[in-house]
Amino acid sequence: MPALTLRQLRTFLTVVEMGSVSATARALGLTQPAASQQLREMERRLGVRLLERAAGRSIPTAAGAALVPAAKRALAAASDAEEVVAAHREGATGRIRLGTGATACIHLLPPALAGLRRRVPGVEVIVETGNTPEIVQRVDEGLLDIAVVTLPVPRRRSLQFTPLVTERFLALIPDALAQARGPVSPASLSRLPLILYEPGGTMRRLVDDWLARSRTEVLVAMELDNIEAIKSLVSIGLGASVLPGFALREQVPGTQCQPLRPALERQLAIVLRKEKTRDRALRVLLDELEKLRSPHASRAAVSTKDRDDGQH
């Protein structure tokens, strides 16, 4: 038989309190046969009598008296559950699991996250950084609610990718190694030791492809998985680098930022499951992300090419 229901427990407790099935039916907006049926179903389910008649009143049996505390706890827990969900329904709280790359997390997303917290003070935000393929996979599996990643990524029918911002790469060169102001070509960088992001990610692949198109051989002196560490090593003169412009908005002491020739860009996009429920907290975050949109990013959701992707 089916488990006891909250409606049955409420009817039972009301009868215990009022001492009358007919009074209980009136109090709960039921017919007396309906209230009696609920009580009979409870007794059949439990295999014991829960109520008996005495002096014209319905009173609990020993089994019924033992059930009363547990029934009250069950109804209290249900009430607590309704209150918790009510806060989400009213938009006062929520939880968002956000995936992104380290650069976007540090240099792009803080204004959007600050706007989210200001508009939904009770929101809990869990940020996970990692490689784009892993982040996209976790969004697809429902382990993350939303992500900001670098295009292109492998096509997935269950996901929607919406371009957000286009970012240019810049050369970061120590003052001691800088040769001339102006755009930096792969040939210029071939004369300098390079400190690049580690292989395997989109950012490094974009830089490698940019260098390869010029058929220029370069010396990669160091490879690191942290852009802030790369900036520090460049600042003390150990080599030059090619980094996303967002990471170079603030001047790095002892260095020069110079544009690349030919230009090198990457596009960041928002990733969501097409069937993802958009509660108020997620809608507010999307609205705040919209404020970051660059004029070069298409507003239409796009399908991406069937290519592998990596970091950020």
N, C-alpha and C positions, 0 to 999 in steps of 0.2 A: 504494500500500500504506500501511497505518497507520504512524504514527511509532513509533520505538523506545519501548519501555516501560521503566520503572524495574526491573521484574522481570527483563526480558531483560538489562539492563545489570548487575544484581546477579549473575545467573547467569554472564554472561561474565567478570566480574571474579573470581568465585570459581574458575572453571575456570583462569584465568591464575594465580591464587595456589596452587591445589592441584594443578594439572597433570593433573586427571582429571575427566571428565564424571560417572562413576559416584560418585566421592567427593563431587563437588559436589551431585549429586542427594540423597545421604544428608544432607549438611550443611544443605541448604535444605528438606528434607522433601518432595522431589519424586521422581517415578519417573524412571529414566534416560531412557526415551523422551520424557517431557515436557521434561526439561532439553535433550535433543538437539534437540527441535522448536523450542524457543526460540532456540537458537543458529542453526539453519537459517533461521528467519524473519528473524533479524538480518542474516544474510549476503545473503538475497534482497533485503531492504529496502535494504541499502547497495551491493549489486552487487559485493562483494569477499569473498574468503576472509578470515576473521578468526583461525582457528585451524588448526594443522596438527600432525601426529604426528611426534615425533622421540624416539628412544630410549625408546619406550613411554610417552611423556608427551604431553599436549596443550600446545602452546606457541603464543604469538601470532605471526601473520605480521607483516610490516612494517606493514600496515594495522591489524592488531589492536593492535600496540604503540602506534601513533599514537592509537588510540581510548582507551587506558587512562586517560590523565590527564583527558580530557573526561568519561569515564564516572564517574570518582571525584568530579569536581566536581558532576555531576548528582545523584549519590546524596547528597553532602554538602548540596547545596541543598535537596533533599527533606527531609533530616533537620532542617535549620534551619527549614523551613516547618512541620514537625510540632511543633517546640519552641515556635514563636511561637503557633500555634493552641492548644497545650496550656495556655498561660498564660491564654488567654481561656476555655477550657473549664473550667478550675479556678477561674475567677472572680478571678484575681489582677490582671487588667488589663482594659482595654476602651477604647472610644471612644464618646462620646456627642456628637452635634451637636444643640444645644438652641437653639430660636428663641423669642424673647419680646420684650416691649416694654421700653423703658428703665426705666420706673418699677418694674415687677415685678422686673427684673434687679437693681436697686439695693436695693429696700426689701422684697422678698418672698422671693426665691429663695436668698439667701446661706445661711440655715440648712440648707436642703435640699442645697445643693451642698457645704457643709462636712460634712454627715452622709455624703454619697456618698463624698467623698474619705477620710473616716475609715474607712469600711467597705471601700472598694475603693481602696487607696492608689495602685495603678498606673493608675487610670483617667485618660484624657485627655478633658477637657471643652472643647468649642468652642462658645461662646455667640455667637449672631447676633441682633442687635436690629433691629427694623424695623416696618413697618405690618402689621397683622393679615392683610390679603388676601395680601400677598407671603409672609409667614411660612407661612400655611396652604397656599399653592400649593407652597412648597418642601418642606413635609412630604409633600404628596400626590405630589410627583415623586421622593421618596426622597432629596432633598438635605439634609433635616434628619430626625433620628430622632424628635424629640418637640418639642412647643411648649406654651407657656402663653400664651393669648390672651384677648381680651375677646369675650364673646358679645354679640349674635348674629353668626354668620358664615354665608355661603352654604352650602346643603346640598351635601354630597359623599358619595356612597355608599361611597367607599373609606375614609372617615375616621370615627373615633369621637371624640366630644367628651364629656368627663366634667367636670361642674362642680367647681370647686375651692374658691374663696373668693368671698364677697360683700363688696364694699368700698363704704363710704359716702364721698361727696364732702363737703368742708368749704369754708367761705369763709375765705380768708386776707386779713386786713385790717390795714393799718398802724395802729399806735397813734394816730397823728395824725389818721387819717380815721375811726376807729371812733366810732360814735355811741352805741351802747348794747349792753350784753351781751344774749345770748340769740340765738335762731334768726334767721337772715338770709333775707329774702325777695328775690325778683327786684326788687321795688319799692325795697328798701333799696339794692341794688347799682346801680340806675339813677342814683343820685345820686353815684356814684363812677366815676372812670376805671378801666377793667378791663384787666388784663394776662392774656391767655388763651393757651392752647396753640394752635398754628397750625391752620388749617382743614384738612379732609380726613381726619382721623382719628376713630376712635370716641369718644375722650375729648372732643374738641371738639364733636362732633355731639351727644353726650349733654347737654353744658352748653347748647348752642344750643337744643336741644329743650326743656330745662327753662325757659330764659328765654322761649322763644316761647309756651309754654303759658299764661304769665301775661299775654301781649300787652303786655309792657313793653319799651320801647325803652331800650337801654343804649349807653354810649360805650365802644367797644373801642379803647383808646389804643395798645396794643401787642400783637403776636402773636409768640410764640417757639416753637421746637421743642425746648426744653430746660426741664424743670420746675425744676431747680436754679437756672437763670438767672432764671426767673420769681420764685422765692422770694427771690432776692437783690434784685431790683428792687422787690418789694413791701416788703421790709425797710427800704429807704431812702425809702419813702413815695411812690413814683411811681404807685401804683394798687393796687387790690385784685384778687383772683383767686379762682377756684373750682378746687380741686385734689383729687386722690384722697387719701383719708385715710392710706394707707400712706406717702405722701411727707411727711406732716406729723406723724409720730410724735414727732419731736424738735422742741422749741420753736424757732421762727425768731425771732431777736432783733428787737425792735421791732415785733412783730405780735401779732395775736390770731387764734386759730382758733375759728370759731363754726359750729354746725350750720346746715343749710339747712332752710327751710320753704317748700314741701313738701320732703321728703327726696329725695335723688338718690343712686342706687346704680349700681354696675356689677358684673357677674359675670365672673370669670376662670375659664377651663376648660383642662384638659389635652387636647391634640390628639395622636392617634396614628393611623397607618395601621392598619386592621383586621387586615391580614396581616403587620404588622411582627413580626420575630423578636425576642423579648424575652430577651436574654442576661442574665447575672447583673447586670452594671452597670446596665442599664436597669431591671431589676426593683427593684434597690436604690434607684434614683432615684425610681421611682414610690412606693415605700414611704416615702421621706423626704418626698415631696410630700404624701402622705396625712396626714402629721403637721401640715401647714399648713392642712388643711381647716377651713373655718369651719362652725359648726353650721347656718348658713343654706343651705349648698350641698347640693344633692341628690347622693346617692351613685350614682345610676343614670347610665349613659351616655345622652346625649340626642342627638336630631337637632335641628339648629338651623333657624331660620326662613330663608326665602329672602330675605335682605337683604344689602346690601353692608356691609362693615366696614372699619375703618381702624386707626389707631394703637393699639398696646398690645393 
